[in-house]
Structures are given as C-alpha cells and as structure tokens.
C-alpha cells in the first residue's frame, strides 16, 4: 500500500490501506477492501482520474453492485477559472480550550474565500500537517492546527493572503 487512511473523527479505529497506480492515460486509487462490479476482489479500482475529450475528470464507483460510475468534471477547479475574490483576512491565532474530540490545544485562523481556503489546505497538506477546516457563513473557512504548528499555519495563511 502507498499509504493508510485513518478515521480522523476519533469515533472509529477504521484504517484503509490505499494503492495508487498510474500511467499516461489514468491514475487509479484502490482502497483495500473496496472494488468494482467488473473486477475480482482485491483488484478493483473504484476511483479513477483521466482526461477525456479535453476534460480532466474523476470517475467514482460508489456501489460495487452497479457498473456505472459517477463522473465528476474537474474543469470548474481549473486555476485559470478563478474569479476575483476578496483578499484573505487573517485573524490573530487565539488559543482555544481543549476540544472535546481532540485532546490537544489548537490554533485557529479564519480565511475568506473558497479559493484561498483551498490554497491554504494545499499548503498544509504539502507540509504533512494535520488540520481541521470548518466552513462558516459568508464564504469564511476556519482552519485549526496543533499549537506546535502555529508558525506554519500563520506563514501559509499569510502566503495565501499575499497571493490574492
């Protein structure tokens, strides 16, 4: 397996090993224990990314008893389609009290605009940081990281702010 996804809610011990395969035509993800109708157990790849007729798309098999896959176009996510948005507003990182679901203290920053929130999430993922993102009203997104990663969160948030 390439990696193992673990339940982030803390309510379950579930862990799903993933295998990713790719060539110049597609990228496939096989969560172990999940498959597709036409494949022998252990060989199905219910998640596929491909370019079809000039469009990047994701095909997802959500029911092992149905051969049809849901097709999700990613064309709306193209960076050249980004609309002008409001600049990122960064709030000071207040320390929050212990969160009942996570036994650690966290630092929070709020970001305005889904494009900026996506850019911030990508930076946090690139640094392999655990984070929580909560959408709030009026196109605001709240990001939380462990206190020891506050500097990285603020640097990433400021970077997203300057990019706008």
Number of C-alpha atoms within 10 A of each C-alpha: 11 10 11 14 11 13 12 14 9 10 8 9 9 11 12 16 14 16 15 15 12 12 7 7 9 13 16 19 18 23 22 18 12 19 22 24 15 12 13 9 12 13 15 21 21 21 21 20 20 18 15 11 7 8 11 16 17 19 17 18 21 16 15 16 11 11 13 14 17 13 13 12 16 13 13 10 11 9 9 8 9 10 8 9 12 13 15 22 17 16 13 11 17 11 13 13 11 11 10 7 10 12 9 13 15 23 22 23 20 22 26 21 18 14 21 24 23 15 17 24 20 13 19 20 12 9 11 9 15 12 17 14 17 10 15 12 6 8 13 18 19 16 22 21 21 18 17 11 16 18 12 15 26 19 13 19 27 16 16 22 19 10 11 12
